[in-house]
Amino acid sequence: MKTINRELKDYIEQQILPIYENNDSGHGIEHIQYVVKRSLRFASQFPNINLDMVYVIASFHDIAHHIDKDNHEVLSAKLFYENEKMKKIFNDDERRIIKEAIEDHRASLEYEPRSDYGKIISSADRTTSIDSVLQRTHSYTTKHYPDLDLFQMIERSYNHMLKKYGGNGYAKNYCYDEEYEQFKRHVETISKNKWEFAKKYLEVNKIMNLKEKAKIFAINAHMGQIRKSEPDKPMIIHPISVGMLLEEYGYDEPVIASGYLHDVVEDTKYTIEDIKREFGDEVANLVMGASEPDKSLSWEERKAHTIEETKKLPLRNKLVICADKINNLEDLMLKFQKSGNRDFSAFKRGEEQQKWYYTSVYESLIYGEDEKLPIFKRLKNVLDIVFAEKEDLYLRDTIFDDNREYYEKLKKLHAQKVELQKLKALCALSKPFVIEFSGTPRTGKTTTINNLYDFFKKGGFNTAIIEEFTTSGYYKEVFKQKYKDVSSTESNMAIIEEVTRQLEEALNSDKEIILIDRSVNDRQIWNYRRYIRGDMSEELYLESRGKYSTISRKLIDFLVITYAEPLISLKRDYNSSLALEKRNFLNIDNLNEYNRSLRDLQELFETSVEDSILLDTSSMSMDEVSVEIASQIMPAMRKRYIKSFKQKYNLR
């Protein structure tokens, strides 16, 4: 029977294996010992195999993992090839084969290993343990993706496992290995049920967080469901909001977990027995208290039963019910305030029946309890707003006593903003929401930028304004000097590059909303005007148009362009100034050309940004311009937040 060269074995154990203590746990000494053992076993499946070479390949294959994970196979091979001891033991041909085998061992490589030695190490390096996969992906994810929540970590692990070990996974096996085949069957089985996979992940990584486990269960249980009153929102937004509300008030894990789970028994395939088995008797009891009886009963019978039974429940049960009702009513409140219309058509009963139900539930909740509890006071407040039309009388009757119409518009805007605040709490955007402003002077652009900055900042959004580049100190003091000897076309192209760089830097900040005065799309207008004047070649114009349209699509979320009849813009300028001197830029010809360019480029703008508004402000006051623009921006932001939420939780 062949054995490993004793001198070689001693060298590896004393000089090479200790280096693996620098690697992460998934690529440490224990992993190498596992790979060595499997490599020597697989070697028997190939004729004329040198066991010393097999042993060295397995011992060196991950040695550089701590230096550069992404290129460790190349570095590991290099460390072997340059090792003086190895040069004495193996001839040049053997060293070449060993080096290539180490380079070929990674599962993600697109080519087949170049030798039998490469096939042996590649197969031996495959894990045969689900637990090991879950531990390694969890360790890697927590280190490299610290901002992911637990659900996202599990999703990443699930997708990685399928991509690597699923039916068409990239991890190939070149040796007969019953352990690996059994592992693949296990992967296939566990991947069919995401909740079972999530449970296994939590168990293997010893994660015992009850509320997070409940949240993950609820997300999977409600998969594919939508909010009845707002079909563009996934159903799971409601249970997550209820759980977060209970956490906001400082309640314990079983209560918070029950908030996440409160609709599972009522609206999904799972039963109260499933909840009891997964989360225990206490959570099952809290969930049961928030679930309605047999839905074969009439609406009135079910609601009357809920009202009566709620009185008898302990406070902890009532807290879950209260949070559920708060979220439902706050959503309804915002819906009414945004539309200005009290519409109950999405519900099974009208306003009077809904008022009876929610008011009666509130009375049952405070029955025998301290009605001054903050969570009960919050329910009473929203109840009064929705059904008694309570509002801020000081604002209505004193501040806006002579401008009620404007007050009603501001209330709608405020409701839109509050909804965005709620969506932001559920899932922040991965990058700032960028709004570019362009248009002719004296059309409300600058006023709107300042108004929106104030509006969003007071709403708790981290907001920034990027000033117009061509009026900035940098442009006047540095840029103009740098480009003073070039053509206007070259200068304008350089300006586009600068505003693009400026915006890219801002996107790496912690801002949530960026308002930018004249950016990429505004420079597109200037290029077009030069092109139609004959100051720019068609080839250069089309090249820059395509390039910066792509950049705009990537960086800018919403484009606002304001314009007005030229004479109106001119009148506004003179009437807002003390000077009677003739304006250089602001003249009828320039304004006509600019407005014509806006119309000609409308199709370009539609492909350069996802959402835009081209607003004629000729007959509008500056306040009306700001209100109109804000009312169109926020639905686009709402859509973006919902999309981000769906992506975060991989919702179909």
FIMI-47228 format. One line per field, with one value per residue (C-alpha): residue number from 1; x, y, z; residue in one letter. Coordinates in steps of 0.25 Angstrom, whole numbers. Layout:
% residues N
pos	NUM, ...
px	X, ...
py	Y, ...
pz	Z, ...
code	A, ...
END
This chain:
% residues 652
pos	1, 2, 3, 4, 5, 6, 7, 8, 9, 10, 11, 12, 13, 14, 15, 16, 17, 18, 19, 20, 21, 22, 23, 24, 25, 26, 27, 28, 29, 30, 31, 32, 33, 34, 35, 36, 37, 38, 39, 40, 41, 42, 43, 44, 45, 46, 47, 48, 49, 50, 51, 52, 53, 54, 55, 56, 57, 58, 59, 60, 61, 62, 63, 64, 65, 66, 67, 68, 69, 70, 71, 72, 73, 74, 75, 76, 77, 78, 79, 80, 81, 82, 83, 84, 85, 86, 87, 88, 89, 90, 91, 92, 93, 94, 95, 96, 97, 98, 99, 100, 101, 102, 103, 104, 105, 106, 107, 108, 109, 110, 111, 112, 113, 114, 115, 116, 117, 118, 119, 120, 121, 122, 123, 124, 125, 126, 127, 128, 129, 130, 131, 132, 133, 134, 135, 136, 137, 138, 139, 140, 141, 142, 143, 144, 145, 146, 147, 148, 149, 150, 151, 152, 153, 154, 155, 156, 157, 158, 159, 160, 161, 162, 163, 164, 165, 166, 167, 168, 169, 170, 171, 172, 173, 174, 175, 176, 177, 178, 179, 180, 181, 182, 183, 184, 185, 186, 187, 188, 189, 190, 191, 192, 193, 194, 195, 196, 197, 198, 199, 200, 201, 202, 203, 204, 205, 206, 207, 208, 209, 210, 211, 212, 213, 214, 215, 216, 217, 218, 219, 220, 221, 222, 223, 224, 225, 226, 227, 228, 229, 230, 231, 232, 233, 234, 235, 236, 237, 238, 239, 240, 241, 242, 243, 244, 245, 246, 247, 248, 249, 250, 251, 252, 253, 254, 255, 256, 257, 258, 259, 260, 261, 262, 263, 264, 265, 266, 267, 268, 269, 270, 271, 272, 273, 274, 275, 276, 277, 278, 279, 280, 281, 282, 283, 284, 285, 286, 287, 288, 289, 290, 291, 292, 293, 294, 295, 296, 297, 298, 299, 300, 301, 302, 303, 304, 305, 306, 307, 308, 309, 310, 311, 312, 313, 314, 315, 316, 317, 318, 319, 320, 321, 322, 323, 324, 325, 326, 327, 328, 329, 330, 331, 332, 333, 334, 335, 336, 337, 338, 339, 340, 341, 342, 343, 344, 345, 346, 347, 348, 349, 350, 351, 352, 353, 354, 355, 356, 357, 358, 359, 360, 361, 362, 363, 364, 365, 366, 367, 368, 369, 370, 371, 372, 373, 374, 375, 376, 377, 378, 379, 380, 381, 382, 383, 384, 385, 386, 387, 388, 389, 390, 391, 392, 393, 394, 395, 396, 397, 398, 399, 400, 401, 402, 403, 404, 405, 406, 407, 408, 409, 410, 411, 412, 413, 414, 415, 416, 417, 418, 419, 420, 421, 422, 423, 424, 425, 426, 427, 428, 429, 430, 431, 432, 433, 434, 435, 436, 437, 438, 439, 440, 441, 442, 443, 444, 445, 446, 447, 448, 449, 450, 451, 452, 453, 454, 455, 456, 457, 458, 459, 460, 461, 462, 463, 464, 465, 466, 467, 468, 469, 470, 471, 472, 473, 474, 475, 476, 477, 478, 479, 480, 481, 482, 483, 484, 485, 486, 487, 488, 489, 490, 491, 492, 493, 494, 495, 496, 497, 498, 499, 500, 501, 502, 503, 504, 505, 506, 507, 508, 509, 510, 511, 512, 513, 514, 515, 516, 517, 518, 519, 520, 521, 522, 523, 524, 525, 526, 527, 528, 529, 530, 531, 532, 533, 534, 535, 536, 537, 538, 539, 540, 541, 542, 543, 544, 545, 546, 547, 548, 549, 550, 551, 552, 553, 554, 555, 556, 557, 558, 559, 560, 561, 562, 563, 564, 565, 566, 567, 568, 569, 570, 571, 572, 573, 574, 575, 576, 577, 578, 579, 580, 581, 582, 583, 584, 585, 586, 587, 588, 589, 590, 591, 592, 593, 594, 595, 596, 597, 598, 599, 600, 601, 602, 603, 604, 605, 606, 607, 608, 609, 610, 611, 612, 613, 614, 615, 616, 617, 618, 619, 620, 621, 622, 623, 624, 625, 626, 627, 628, 629, 630, 631, 632, 633, 634, 635, 636, 637, 638, 639, 640, 641, 642, 643, 644, 645, 646, 647, 648, 649, 650, 651, 652
px	0, 5, 8, 12, 27, 30, 39, 29, 18, 26, 29, 14, 9, 20, 22, 9, -3, 0, -2, -17, -19, -19, -31, -46, -53, -58, -44, -36, -28, -40, -45, -31, -31, -44, -40, -27, -34, -44, -33, -26, -38, -42, -28, -31, -41, -30, -18, -4, -6, 5, 0, 11, 6, -9, -5, 3, -8, -19, -9, -6, -19, -25, -12, -14, -29, -26, -18, -28, -40, -44, -31, -26, -25, -14, -7, -7, -1, 9, 13, 15, 23, 33, 34, 49, 46, 36, 46, 55, 44, 37, 43, 39, 28, 22, 22, 15, 4, 2, 2, -9, -17, -17, -21, -32, -39, -49, -64, -67, -57, -63, -53, -51, -38, -26, -22, -27, -20, -28, -41, -37, -35, -47, -56, -50, -52, -67, -74, -84, -91, -102, -98, -84, -90, -100, -89, -79, -89, -94, -80, -76, -89, -88, -74, -76, -90, -93, -105, -113, -124, -126, -136, -127, -115, -124, -128, -114, -110, -122, -118, -104, -107, -116, -106, -95, -101, -115, -119, -111, -101, -87, -80, -76, -72, -62, -61, -71, -75, -88, -86, -87, -99, -106, -103, -109, -122, -122, -120, -132, -141, -138, -139, -153, -158, -152, -157, -151, -138, -139, -141, -129, -121, -125, -123, -109, -104, -110, -119, -130, -137, -152, -157, -147, -151, -166, -163, -157, -168, -179, -171, -171, -186, -191, -183, -191, -202, -205, -211, -226, -228, -215, -212, -198, -194, -190, -199, -186, -185, -196, -191, -177, -182, -190, -178, -170, -180, -180, -165, -166, -174, -164, -172, -165, -161, -174, -183, -175, -174, -189, -190, -183, -191, -205, -211, -204, -215, -226, -220, -211, -210, -204, -212, -211, -205, -193, -191, -191, -181, -172, -173, -179, -192, -190, -189, -200, -209, -206, -208, -221, -226, -224, -230, -245, -254, -260, -261, -274, -281, -286, -277, -286, -286, -271, -269, -278, -271, -258, -263, -269, -257, -246, -252, -248, -234, -221, -214, -203, -213, -220, -207, -206, -220, -218, -205, -213, -224, -215, -208, -221, -226, -214, -213, -228, -225, -214, -222, -233, -224, -216, -229, -237, -248, -254, -256, -260, -263, -251, -257, -268, -277, -278, -274, -285, -282, -267, -269, -277, -267, -254, -260, -266, -252, -246, -256, -253, -238, -238, -249, -242, -229, -222, -227, -215, -205, -198, -202, -217, -216, -210, -222, -232, -225, -226, -240, -244, -237, -243, -257, -259, -251, -243, -232, -223, -233, -222, -216, -229, -236, -225, -212, -220, -233, -232, -226, -234, -232, -216, -218, -225, -214, -203, -211, -210, -196, -193, -201, -192, -180, -184, -186, -172, -167, -174, -169, -155, -156, -159, -148, -138, -134, -121, -117, -122, -134, -129, -137, -132, -138, -137, -144, -145, -143, -154, -163, -162, -150, -141, -153, -158, -144, -144, -158, -155, -143, -150, -162, -154, -144, -155, -161, -148, -142, -127, -127, -117, -117, -106, -105, -104, -90, -89, -92, -83, -70, -62, -68, -64, -51, -45, -53, -54, -39, -36, -44, -43, -36, -45, -57, -71, -75, -62, -65, -80, -75, -66, -77, -85, -74, -72, -87, -87, -75, -81, -94, -87, -79, -92, -98, -88, -92, -103, -113, -127, -132, -123, -129, -119, -120, -117, -110, -108, -121, -120, -107, -114, -122, -110, -104, -117, -118, -103, -106, -118, -110, -100, -89, -88, -86, -98, -88, -83, -97, -103, -91, -92, -107, -107, -95, -102, -116, -110, -103, -116, -124, -114, -112, -125, -139, -148, -146, -154, -154, -162, -165, -174, -178, -166, -173, -178, -164, -159, -170, -167, -152, -155, -165, -157, -145, -141, -133, -138, -126, -128, -125, -114, -119, -133, -139, -151, -142, -134, -147, -154, -142, -141, -156, -155, -143, -151, -162, -153, -145, -158, -156, -141, -145, -155, -144, -134, -141, -152, -161, -162, -171, -171, -179, -184, -184, -190, -203, -198, -193, -179, -186, -195, -183, -177, -189, -191, -177, -177, -190, -184, -170, -176, -184, -171, -163, -174, -173, -158, -159, -169, -160, -148, -157, -160, -146, -141, -150, -150, -165, -172
py	0, 14, 24, 38, 42, 44, 55, 62, 59, 65, 78, 80, 78, 87, 98, 99, 95, 105, 116, 112, 118, 132, 127, 128, 116, 111, 110, 106, 94, 86, 88, 85, 72, 68, 71, 63, 51, 52, 54, 42, 34, 39, 36, 21, 24, 28, 20, 24, 34, 40, 41, 51, 60, 58, 61, 74, 79, 77, 84, 96, 98, 109, 114, 128, 130, 140, 149, 150, 141, 145, 140, 131, 119, 127, 132, 118, 112, 122, 120, 105, 107, 117, 108, 103, 90, 86, 89, 79, 68, 69, 70, 82, 74, 69, 84, 89, 79, 82, 97, 95, 86, 96, 107, 98, 94, 105, 101, 115, 113, 111, 101, 86, 83, 81, 68, 56, 63, 75, 67, 60, 73, 80, 68, 67, 82, 80, 80, 69, 76, 86, 91, 94, 102, 110, 113, 118, 126, 132, 135, 142, 150, 156, 160, 165, 170, 175, 184, 172, 168, 153, 151, 156, 148, 135, 139, 141, 127, 121, 127, 123, 109, 107, 114, 105, 92, 92, 83, 92, 97, 101, 92, 80, 67, 58, 46, 36, 41, 36, 46, 57, 51, 50, 64, 69, 61, 68, 82, 78, 75, 86, 97, 93, 99, 113, 113, 99, 105, 117, 109, 100, 113, 119, 105, 103, 117, 117, 129, 129, 143, 140, 152, 151, 136, 141, 152, 142, 132, 143, 147, 133, 131, 143, 142, 146, 153, 168, 179, 179, 194, 197, 186, 192, 188, 174, 169, 166, 181, 181, 170, 176, 190, 184, 176, 189, 197, 188, 188, 204, 203, 194, 181, 168, 158, 149, 161, 166, 152, 151, 165, 159, 146, 152, 150, 136, 127, 136, 139, 127, 112, 111, 107, 111, 97, 101, 114, 106, 96, 106, 117, 111, 112, 127, 133, 123, 129, 143, 140, 133, 145, 154, 144, 144, 132, 124, 133, 126, 135, 148, 161, 166, 153, 152, 166, 165, 152, 160, 172, 163, 153, 165, 170, 157, 156, 159, 172, 165, 160, 174, 180, 172, 175, 190, 190, 183, 194, 205, 201, 199, 212, 220, 214, 218, 232, 235, 229, 239, 251, 248, 247, 257, 247, 238, 225, 212, 205, 195, 190, 180, 190, 205, 216, 215, 200, 202, 213, 204, 193, 201, 209, 197, 189, 202, 201, 186, 188, 199, 191, 188, 195, 208, 216, 226, 215, 222, 211, 212, 228, 226, 217, 227, 239, 232, 227, 242, 246, 236, 235, 249, 256, 262, 272, 283, 295, 305, 303, 302, 314, 323, 321, 318, 325, 333, 322, 309, 304, 305, 298, 286, 285, 285, 274, 265, 267, 265, 251, 247, 251, 243, 231, 232, 233, 220, 213, 218, 212, 199, 199, 211, 213, 207, 221, 235, 239, 249, 260, 269, 283, 290, 300, 315, 326, 332, 319, 315, 306, 312, 315, 300, 295, 303, 299, 284, 285, 291, 281, 268, 273, 276, 262, 256, 253, 255, 265, 273, 283, 283, 297, 300, 297, 309, 319, 312, 318, 306, 309, 324, 322, 309, 303, 316, 318, 304, 303, 318, 314, 303, 304, 306, 292, 286, 294, 289, 275, 277, 283, 271, 262, 271, 271, 256, 254, 264, 256, 242, 248, 252, 238, 232, 241, 238, 247, 241, 252, 261, 273, 277, 290, 288, 275, 265, 267, 282, 281, 272, 284, 293, 283, 282, 297, 298, 286, 293, 306, 298, 300, 285, 274, 263, 252, 258, 262, 248, 242, 251, 250, 235, 235, 245, 239, 226, 233, 241, 228, 222, 234, 243, 238, 250, 261, 274, 284, 297, 307, 319, 328, 336, 350, 345, 340, 354, 361, 353, 357, 372, 372, 364, 374, 388, 389, 394, 390, 381, 366, 359, 345, 347, 352, 347, 340, 332, 328, 324, 315, 309, 306, 300, 291, 286, 281, 275, 267, 262, 248, 248, 252, 241, 231, 238, 237, 228, 239, 254, 266, 277, 288, 301, 311, 323, 324, 318, 325, 321, 314, 306, 302, 296, 289, 283, 278, 272, 265, 258, 255, 248, 237, 234, 233, 224, 215, 214, 211, 199, 194, 194, 187, 176, 174, 174, 162, 156, 157, 152
pz	0, -4, 7, 8, 9, 23, 21, 13, 23, 34, 27, 23, 37, 43, 33, 24, 32, 43, 33, 31, 45, 38, 29, 33, 40, 27, 21, 33, 38, 40, 25, 20, 28, 22, 8, 9, 14, 3, -8, -3, -4, -18, -23, -23, -35, -44, -50, -47, -37, -29, -14, -10, -21, -17, -2, -6, -15, -4, 7, -2, -9, 1, 7, 2, 5, 16, 6, -5, -5, -19, -25, -15, -24, -33, -20, -14, -26, -27, -12, -15, -28, -21, -9, -8, -1, -12, -22, -16, -15, -28, -42, -52, -59, -45, -40, -52, -51, -36, -39, -49, -40, -29, -39, -44, -31, -30, -32, -39, -50, -64, -69, -66, -58, -67, -61, -52, -40, -43, -43, -30, -22, -29, -24, -11, -8, -9, 4, 8, 19, 19, 33, 27, 16, 25, 35, 24, 17, 30, 34, 21, 20, 34, 31, 17, 17, 31, 27, 23, 32, 36, 25, 15, 20, 19, 5, 1, 7, 0, -14, -12, -8, -21, -30, -25, -22, -28, -40, -50, -40, -44, -34, -42, -37, -44, -35, -30, -16, -10, 1, -9, -16, -3, 0, -13, -10, 3, -4, -13, -2, 7, -4, -7, 6, 9, 23, 26, 20, 29, 41, 38, 36, 49, 56, 50, 54, 67, 65, 75, 72, 74, 67, 55, 54, 54, 43, 34, 36, 33, 20, 15, 19, 13, 0, -12, -5, -6, 2, -1, 1, -7, -17, -21, -7, -2, 9, 18, 19, 29, 39, 39, 42, 54, 59, 58, 65, 77, 77, 77, 90, 96, 98, 99, 88, 89, 87, 76, 69, 70, 63, 51, 52, 55, 41, 38, 43, 37, 24, 20, 19, 33, 45, 60, 62, 53, 61, 74, 68, 63, 73, 86, 94, 98, 84, 79, 90, 86, 71, 74, 81, 69, 59, 56, 57, 45, 33, 29, 39, 34, 35, 46, 54, 53, 57, 69, 74, 73, 81, 92, 93, 93, 106, 113, 108, 116, 113, 105, 95, 95, 91, 78, 74, 77, 69, 57, 58, 59, 46, 39, 43, 40, 26, 24, 30, 20, 8, 11, 14, 1, -8, 0, -2, 9, 1, 8, -5, -3, 10, 12, 20, 19, 28, 39, 41, 41, 51, 60, 59, 61, 73, 79, 78, 85, 96, 98, 98, 109, 117, 131, 126, 127, 115, 117, 112, 100, 90, 94, 93, 79, 75, 80, 73, 59, 62, 64, 52, 43, 48, 55, 45, 56, 51, 56, 58, 61, 47, 40, 47, 50, 42, 29, 32, 19, 10, 13, -1, 0, 14, 8, -3, 8, 16, 4, 3, 17, 17, 5, 13, 25, 16, 11, 25, 28, 16, 19, 33, 26, 16, 13, -2, -6, -12, -10, -18, -28, -34, -45, -47, -61, -69, -73, -62, -54, -55, -41, -41, -30, -21, -23, -19, -7, -3, -5, 3, 15, 13, 13, 24, 33, 30, 35, 22, 21, 9, 1, -10, -21, -26, -41, -46, -55, -43, -33, -28, -33, -47, -47, -40, -45, -57, -66, -64, -68, -80, -85, -97, -103, -111, -105, -109, -102, -90, -89, -91, -79, -71, -73, -68, -56, -52, -54, -45, -35, -34, -33, -21, -15, -17, -8, 4, 14, 8, 5, -4, -14, -21, -32, -39, -54, -56, -67, -74, -74, -81, -92, -95, -97, -106, -114, -115, -120, -130, -136, -138, -145, -134, -132, -142, -143, -140, -127, -123, -124, -117, -105, -105, -104, -94, -84, -86, -81, -69, -66, -65, -55, -46, -47, -42, -45, -55, -53, -64, -63, -74, -77, -88, -91, -89, -75, -71, -75, -68, -55, -56, -57, -46, -36, -39, -37, -49, -63, -71, -83, -79, -87, -87, -83, -96, -104, -115, -105, -97, -110, -114, -100, -100, -114, -109, -98, -107, -117, -106, -98, -104, -100, -85, -85, -87, -79, -66, -60, -56, -60, -61, -71, -65, -72, -60, -68, -61, -47, -35, -29, -18, -27, -35, -23, -19, -32, -33, -19, -22, -34, -28, -16, -23, -31, -18, -12, -24, -22, -7, -10, -21, -11, 0, -10, -14, 0, 3, -10, -12, -24
code	M, K, T, I, N, R, E, L, K, D, Y, I, E, Q, Q, I, L, P, I, Y, E, N, N, D, S, G, H, G, I, E, H, I, Q, Y, V, V, K, R, S, L, R, F, A, S, Q, F, P, N, I, N, L, D, M, V, Y, V, I, A, S, F, H, D, I, A, H, H, I, D, K, D, N, H, E, V, L, S, A, K, L, F, Y, E, N, E, K, M, K, K, I, F, N, D, D, E, R, R, I, I, K, E, A, I, E, D, H, R, A, S, L, E, Y, E, P, R, S, D, Y, G, K, I, I, S, S, A, D, R, T, T, S, I, D, S, V, L, Q, R, T, H, S, Y, T, T, K, H, Y, P, D, L, D, L, F, Q, M, I, E, R, S, Y, N, H, M, L, K, K, Y, G, G, N, G, Y, A, K, N, Y, C, Y, D, E, E, Y, E, Q, F, K, R, H, V, E, T, I, S, K, N, K, W, E, F, A, K, K, Y, L, E, V, N, K, I, M, N, L, K, E, K, A, K, I, F, A, I, N, A, H, M, G, Q, I, R, K, S, E, P, D, K, P, M, I, I, H, P, I, S, V, G, M, L, L, E, E, Y, G, Y, D, E, P, V, I, A, S, G, Y, L, H, D, V, V, E, D, T, K, Y, T, I, E, D, I, K, R, E, F, G, D, E, V, A, N, L, V, M, G, A, S, E, P, D, K, S, L, S, W, E, E, R, K, A, H, T, I, E, E, T, K, K, L, P, L, R, N, K, L, V, I, C, A, D, K, I, N, N, L, E, D, L, M, L, K, F, Q, K, S, G, N, R, D, F, S, A, F, K, R, G, E, E, Q, Q, K, W, Y, Y, T, S, V, Y, E, S, L, I, Y, G, E, D, E, K, L, P, I, F, K, R, L, K, N, V, L, D, I, V, F, A, E, K, E, D, L, Y, L, R, D, T, I, F, D, D, N, R, E, Y, Y, E, K, L, K, K, L, H, A, Q, K, V, E, L, Q, K, L, K, A, L, C, A, L, S, K, P, F, V, I, E, F, S, G, T, P, R, T, G, K, T, T, T, I, N, N, L, Y, D, F, F, K, K, G, G, F, N, T, A, I, I, E, E, F, T, T, S, G, Y, Y, K, E, V, F, K, Q, K, Y, K, D, V, S, S, T, E, S, N, M, A, I, I, E, E, V, T, R, Q, L, E, E, A, L, N, S, D, K, E, I, I, L, I, D, R, S, V, N, D, R, Q, I, W, N, Y, R, R, Y, I, R, G, D, M, S, E, E, L, Y, L, E, S, R, G, K, Y, S, T, I, S, R, K, L, I, D, F, L, V, I, T, Y, A, E, P, L, I, S, L, K, R, D, Y, N, S, S, L, A, L, E, K, R, N, F, L, N, I, D, N, L, N, E, Y, N, R, S, L, R, D, L, Q, E, L, F, E, T, S, V, E, D, S, I, L, L, D, T, S, S, M, S, M, D, E, V, S, V, E, I, A, S, Q, I, M, P, A, M, R, K, R, Y, I, K, S, F, K, Q, K, Y, N, L, R
END
